[in-house]
Amino acid sequence: MPLDAWISLAVMIAAFAMMALSRLGPDIILLGAVVVLLTLGIIEPDQALAGFSSTGLFTVAFMYVLVTSIRETGGMDLIIRHVLGRPRNERGALSRLLLPAASLSGFINNTPVVATFIPAVLSWSRRVAVPSHRLLMPLSFASILGGTITLFGTSTNLVVHGLLIDRDPSLAMGLFDIAWVGVPVAVVGLAYLILLGPRLLPVRRGAEAAFENPREFTIEMEVAAGGPLVDRTVEEAGLRHLCELFLVEIERDGNVVSVVGPGERLKGGDRLVFAGTSDGAVELQQIRGLMPSRHGESSLDKDFRERRLVEAVVSDQCQFVGRRIRDGHFRTLYGAAVLAVCRGGERVAGNLGQVRLQPADVLLLEARPPFIERHRQSRDFLLISQVNGAARPAHEKAWLAWSILGGVVALAALGVMSLMNAAMLGAVLALASGCCSVGAAKRGLDTQVLMTIAASFGLGAALEQSGAAAVLAEVVLGLAGGSPWALLVAVYVLVSLLTAVVTNNAAAVITFPIVMTAVDRLGVDPMPYVVAMMFAASASFLTPIGYQTNLMVHGPGGYRFVDYLRLGAPLNLLTAGVVLGLIPLFWPW
């Protein structure tokens, strides 16, 4: 074997070891590997940078913009609110959660789907009395299963498909081609999670229990005139069973309704006074038809999508101490709206605008981002911190964001244009229509995933260029004994094991040239092996680092490594059996 091949193998092994054992991000490790290979002359500059011009990479980037537009308009929040409901038991809760999560993940990259569901599940789990750690891991697994239904579902599918058409454009796949295997995999996997998941999941307190916020605020919101909540009852508006929130009273035309029944009908301009936590205030912000109560003129009537929720502790030097919020024109002076007041860990009774501020009062504010930097060192506030969760989404454009995504899916499914062109057109329309701002689009891009994908191309090129891929392919063929079926099993096992210890995208991109070389040597159709790589790289349930969504739920769920093995190992075997059994039926050698 040539020296270049030995060097490429050594760099690859070192990169895999560092990704499995080091705290450095996979993007940094793989970029470092590419720099080493480029410096040693193993690859040329154009090969090192080839990943940055990959169609798969750009398709993933454009899909992130589309998902951001749906998140910014509250599109997924509305679905979550109307679908989850109030199940009677844990299996009912799993059914209501996993089915929509898997369905959405088929058309939206599953990572942002899970990111959107996590805060909703943390709140909803308390409302339905099901511990969040009994729901979060199944949520991650369901999103992975749903992502295998279409090429849009996971970044891995898009990247592998991009590699395939770069190698041979005639092998381009349709958006739903892998659904022949993906749908059975999703159905079997979801049935396993719903029926057997409750028996295999651990019984312990989730991590959120250690960080519960005992402070109770007085939170005041106003019913938007002409909004969707006007003339609806409290029950119909969904305000009866809010988590960590209690509707104390309604102020209407100078009168106070102090005993609010479920049949009380809301009117435009009603001021609703809630008792609850800051998490509850975040939940209120997502309800279409509610807005912060107005206490005078405000500079916040525009650009509310750029606003954030902020907690501020009142200083004894604050000029508002002893004054009422409404009389002091708090909004006009600070450019921030007071949503809630907490004093001594308890809510302050009475109308929010009539509250006289005292030192150490905790205010929940709705403000634009510059407020935090402007007043962080202000003498008026002792502490300012941003609350997790943005302010109100632009609900009125949710239908437009979903329509754009639907158009992208239709164009790609009907073959009118390629996946990348359809995603690019959708991203441009999302920005042009105001569903997503340029700043939000930039924040929505997962740069670590994109850089990992781009850098993986350089390492894959080194393996192919140096001849290392050919040597490894011979090893794989030797293990398979020259049998197409055995090679399929070997490819699935190889990629699945690598994905368990390194990122799914890196495992797929780096093994692609090895698998293609083995396929060429055996003289069989590459499609069964390409599809096997997609499923093996995505269907990773063994470890928290095997897939990004697994890592996202690891902390909030308070999971241990063994928890993933208990629930994920049988699912991995079940998925492998379905995939390896069905692929030859639809893609013969």
MOGILIN-V827701 format. One line per field, one symbol per residue. phi: phi as a letter, one per 20 degrees, with the letter a starting at -180 (. if undefined). A space follows every 50 residues. Layout:
phi->???
This chain:
phi->.ffgffffffffffffffffdeeffffffffffffffffemfcegfffef ffdfffffffffffffffffffemfffffgfeefmcfebfffffffefff ffffffccgfffffgffgfffgfffffemcgffedffgfffffffffefc fffcffgffffffffffbgfegdegdfefgdffgffffffffffedggee ffdaffffffcfeffddeddccfffmefefmefgfffmdecffmccfebc dclnddeedeefefeecfngdddddreffffffffeefodbgfedofced fclffeecececefefeffegndfgffelggffdmbeeebcccmncfefo fgfefefcgmfdddddbegfgfffdfdfffcfbcbeefpffgfegfdfff fffffffffffffemfbfgfffffffffffffenfbeffffffffeffff fffffffffffffffenffffffffffffemmegfffffffffgffffff dcffffffffegfffffffffemdffggfffffgfffefdcecfefbfff ffeffgemedgfffffeefffffffffffffegffdcff
